[in-house]
């Protein structure tokens, strides 16, 4: 369920991120719900890699928060995602929202049909959205993060979609995924999109 934290949004979304603040409130009433149910591509289901130049970090702050959430919310929530997300929303000073709905229209990306092989909008939900060190951070909680093959692609398109929805340049975003032990981060670039066909071809050949 989409949730946000009003005091932290007011504090962290200054003039630079007004577009983000407006979006987080407007999406409650103005999101196109049918995009999420029409069988179009989902960011969480993308199965190709991007040249994201991942940085692996152990004992990162978000991993420590995940560990606390899993421990302290044992009896409160059924799923590990909910345990981690709600703990961060309630206790982390930089977490603004969880399960943020986002989408991308085919007309908003030149290579859309070639990348997704679909005319339906791309959609998804961001697990955890933070503003820290003057950047918008898109985070995805992944149990056994070290075994993930495509999580970077998923979070990249989350950031791209949110950039399109808010008008905030992609250069102001950072991406990452994590569990209670390992964290992986990268800086998203528009240029990644020019490599999609190559990476999809390589994977189809088993390279």
C-alpha positions as CSV (number, residue, x, y, z in Angstrom):
1,X,0.0,0.0,0.0
2,X,1.3,3.4,-1.0
3,X,2.2,5.5,2.1
4,X,4.1,8.7,2.7
5,X,5.4,10.8,5.6
6,X,4.1,14.4,5.5
7,X,6.6,16.1,7.9
8,X,9.6,14.6,6.1
9,X,8.3,15.6,2.7
10,X,7.9,19.2,3.9
11,X,11.4,19.1,5.3
12,X,13.3,17.4,2.5
13,X,11.5,18.4,-0.7
14,X,12.7,22.0,-0.9
15,X,12.4,24.1,-4.0
16,X,14.7,21.8,-5.9
17,X,12.4,18.9,-5.5
18,X,9.0,20.6,-5.6
19,X,8.1,18.4,-8.5
20,X,8.6,15.3,-6.4
21,X,6.5,16.8,-3.5
22,X,3.6,17.6,-5.9
23,X,3.7,14.2,-7.5
24,X,3.7,12.3,-4.2
25,X,0.5,14.1,-3.2
26,X,-1.2,14.2,-6.6
27,X,-0.7,10.5,-7.3
28,X,-3.2,9.6,-4.6
29,X,-6.0,10.9,-6.8
30,X,-4.7,11.1,-10.3
31,X,-2.8,7.9,-11.0
32,X,-4.1,5.8,-14.0
33,X,-5.0,2.6,-12.1
34,X,-5.7,0.7,-15.3
35,X,-2.1,1.0,-16.3
36,X,-1.2,-1.4,-13.4
37,X,-3.8,-4.0,-14.5
38,X,-3.7,-4.0,-18.3
39,X,-1.0,-6.6,-18.8
40,X,1.6,-4.1,-19.9
41,X,5.3,-4.4,-19.0
42,X,6.3,-4.2,-15.3
43,X,9.6,-2.9,-14.2
44,X,10.0,-5.7,-11.7
45,X,9.7,-8.3,-14.5
46,X,12.4,-6.9,-16.8
47,X,15.0,-9.6,-17.6
48,X,17.9,-7.8,-19.2
49,X,21.0,-6.1,-17.8
50,X,22.3,-2.6,-18.1
51,X,25.9,-1.3,-17.7
52,X,25.2,0.1,-14.2
53,X,28.7,-0.1,-12.7
54,X,27.4,-1.4,-9.4
55,X,29.1,-0.5,-6.2
56,X,28.7,-3.2,-3.4
57,X,28.6,-1.9,0.2
58,X,28.4,-4.0,3.3
59,X,26.8,-2.6,6.5
60,X,25.3,0.3,4.6
61,X,22.7,2.4,6.5
62,X,19.8,0.9,4.6
63,X,20.9,-2.7,5.3
64,X,21.1,-1.8,9.0
65,X,17.6,-0.3,8.8
66,X,16.4,-3.5,7.1
67,X,17.9,-5.6,9.9
68,X,16.1,-3.5,12.5
69,X,12.9,-3.7,10.7
70,X,12.9,-7.4,10.3
71,X,13.7,-7.8,14.0
72,X,11.4,-5.1,15.5
73,X,8.4,-5.7,13.2
74,X,8.3,-9.5,13.6
75,X,4.8,-9.6,15.1
76,X,3.4,-6.5,13.4
77,X,3.6,-7.4,9.7
78,X,3.4,-10.6,7.8
79,X,5.8,-10.0,4.9
80,X,9.5,-9.0,5.1
81,X,8.9,-6.2,2.7
82,X,6.3,-4.6,4.9
83,X,8.5,-5.1,8.0
84,X,11.4,-3.2,6.3
85,X,9.4,-0.6,4.5
86,X,7.2,0.5,7.5
87,X,10.2,0.6,9.8
88,X,12.1,2.9,7.4
89,X,9.1,5.1,6.9
90,X,8.5,5.5,10.6
91,X,12.1,5.7,11.9
92,X,14.5,6.8,9.1
93,X,14.8,10.5,8.7
94,X,15.3,10.4,5.0
95,X,12.5,8.0,3.9
96,X,9.6,9.9,2.3
97,X,7.4,7.2,0.9
98,X,7.0,3.5,0.2
99,X,5.3,1.6,-2.6
100,X,5.2,4.7,-4.8
101,X,3.2,4.0,-8.0
102,X,4.9,5.1,-11.2
103,X,4.5,4.7,-14.9
104,X,6.0,5.6,-18.3
105,X,4.0,6.4,-21.4
106,X,5.3,4.9,-24.7
107,X,5.5,8.4,-26.1
108,X,7.9,9.5,-23.3
109,X,10.7,7.3,-24.5
110,X,12.0,7.2,-28.1
111,X,13.1,3.6,-28.0
112,X,10.0,2.4,-26.0
113,X,8.6,-0.2,-28.5
114,X,12.1,-1.6,-29.2
115,X,13.0,-2.0,-25.5
116,X,9.7,-3.4,-24.2
117,X,8.2,-4.9,-27.3
118,X,4.9,-3.4,-26.2
119,X,2.6,-0.5,-26.9
120,X,1.2,-0.6,-23.3
121,X,2.7,1.7,-20.6
122,X,5.4,0.5,-18.3
123,X,4.5,0.6,-14.6
124,X,5.7,-0.3,-11.1
125,X,6.0,0.6,-7.5
126,X,9.1,1.9,-5.7
127,X,9.7,0.1,-2.5
128,X,11.4,2.9,-0.7
129,X,12.0,6.5,-1.7
130,X,14.5,8.6,0.2
131,X,16.1,12.1,-0.2
132,X,19.6,12.2,1.1
133,X,22.7,14.2,0.3
134,X,20.8,16.4,-2.1
135,X,19.7,13.5,-4.3
136,X,16.5,11.5,-4.8
137,X,17.3,7.8,-4.0
138,X,15.2,5.0,-5.4
139,X,15.6,1.8,-3.3
140,X,14.3,-1.7,-3.8
141,X,14.4,-4.2,-0.9
142,X,15.6,-7.6,-2.2
143,X,16.0,-10.6,0.1
144,X,19.2,-12.3,-0.9
145,X,20.3,-9.2,-2.8
146,X,23.6,-10.8,-3.7
147,X,21.9,-13.3,-5.9
148,X,19.9,-10.7,-7.9
149,X,20.6,-10.5,-11.7
150,X,18.2,-7.8,-12.8
151,X,17.5,-5.6,-9.8
152,X,19.7,-2.8,-11.2
153,X,17.6,-2.7,-14.4
154,X,14.4,-2.6,-12.3
155,X,15.5,0.3,-10.1
156,X,17.0,2.1,-13.1
157,X,13.6,2.2,-14.8
158,X,11.9,3.2,-11.5
159,X,14.2,6.2,-11.5
160,X,13.6,7.0,-15.2
161,X,9.8,6.8,-14.7
162,X,9.9,9.0,-11.6
163,X,12.1,11.5,-13.5
164,X,9.5,11.7,-16.3
165,X,6.6,12.0,-13.8
166,X,8.3,14.8,-11.7
167,X,10.4,16.7,-14.3
168,X,13.5,16.2,-12.1
169,X,16.5,15.3,-14.3
170,X,17.8,11.8,-14.0
171,X,21.2,13.2,-13.0
172,X,19.5,14.1,-9.6
173,X,18.7,10.4,-8.9
174,X,20.6,7.6,-7.4
175,X,19.5,3.9,-7.4
176,X,20.1,0.9,-5.2
177,X,18.8,-2.4,-3.9
178,X,19.5,-4.1,-0.6
179,X,18.8,-6.7,2.1
180,X,19.9,-6.8,5.7
181,X,23.5,-7.6,4.8
182,X,24.4,-6.2,1.4
183,X,23.7,-3.0,-0.5
184,X,24.3,-2.2,-4.2
185,X,24.2,1.3,-5.6
186,X,24.8,3.1,-8.9
187,X,24.2,6.4,-10.7
188,X,21.7,6.2,-13.5
189,X,22.4,7.7,-16.9
190,X,20.2,8.2,-19.9
191,X,23.0,6.7,-22.0
192,X,22.3,3.2,-20.6
193,X,19.3,3.0,-22.9
194,X,21.5,3.0,-26.0
195,X,22.9,-0.4,-24.8
196,X,19.6,-2.2,-24.2
197,X,19.5,-4.0,-27.6
198,X,23.1,-5.2,-27.2
199,X,22.6,-6.5,-23.7
200,X,19.3,-8.2,-24.6
201,X,21.0,-9.9,-27.6
202,X,24.0,-11.0,-25.5
203,X,21.7,-12.5,-22.9
204,X,19.7,-14.4,-25.5
205,X,22.9,-15.9,-26.8
206,X,23.8,-17.0,-23.3
207,X,26.9,-14.8,-23.2
